[in-house]
C-alpha cells in the first residue's frame, strides 16, 4: 500500500479494501454474512468491486466487527489502525 508522507493515499485505501473483499470471499461463512447484512449479491460485487463506494462498504463492514477486523488485519499484514483512515478516504466527505 502506498503511504505519502506517512499518510495513506486513495490507491493504498483501495488496495486495503480489495484485500478485505478477498478476505471475505475466502470464507463461505464470512461472505454469506456480508451478503446477508449488506443485501448485496455475488453479481453486485463482481460488477462493482473496483468502484469506490463498494470498497468503502467492505471496509465499513469490517470496521463494524472488531474481532473480524483484527483477524483480517493479521491475515493480510495490515495495521488495524489503517482501516478507518482507508474507509474515510474511500467514503469521502459526509
SVG drawing of the C-alpha trace seen along z (x, -y; Angstrom):
<svg xmlns="http://www.w3.org/2000/svg" viewBox="-31 -16 38 38">
<polyline fill="none" stroke="black" stroke-width="0.4" points="0.0,0.0 1.2,-3.5 1.9,-6.0 2.6,-9.6 4.5,-11.4 3.3,-8.7 -0.3,-9.1 -2.4,-6.6 -3.5,-7.7 -6.5,-6.6 -4.6,-3.9 -3.5,-2.4 -7.0,-2.6 -8.3,-0.8 -5.7,1.9 -6.8,2.5 -10.4,2.6 -9.7,5.2 -7.7,7.3 -10.8,7.0 -13.1,8.2 -10.7,11.2 -10.6,11.9 -14.4,12.1 -14.7,14.1 -12.1,16.7 -14.5,18.0 -18.1,19.1 -19.5,18.0 -17.8,14.6 -19.1,13.8 -22.5,15.2 -22.9,12.9 -21.6,10.0 -24.2,10.6 -27.0,11.1 -26.1,7.9 -25.5,5.7 -28.2,7.0 -25.5,7.4 -25.2,10.5 -22.1,12.0 -23.0,10.4 -23.2,6.9 -19.6,7.4 -18.3,8.7 -19.8,5.7 -18.6,3.0 -15.5,4.3 -13.4,1.5 -15.8,-1.2 -15.1,-3.4 -18.5,-3.0 -18.2,0.8 -14.7,0.6 -15.9,-1.7 -18.8,0.7 -16.3,3.5 -14.2,1.5 -17.3,0.2 -18.4,3.8 -15.0,4.8 -15.0,1.8 -18.3,2.8 -16.9,6.1 -13.7,5.5 -12.8,9.2 -13.3,9.7 -11.2,6.6 -8.4,7.9 -8.4,11.3 -8.4,9.5 -5.5,7.2 -3.4,10.1 -4.1,12.3 -3.2,9.8 -0.5,8.0 -2.2,4.6 -2.1,2.5 -5.6,2.4 -5.4,-1.4 -5.1,-2.0 -8.6,-0.6 -10.6,-3.6 -8.5,-6.2 -8.7,-4.0 -12.5,-3.9 -12.6,-7.7 -10.7,-8.2 -13.0,-5.9 -16.2,-7.1 -15.3,-10.8 -16.8,-13.7 -20.0,-13.0"/>
</svg>
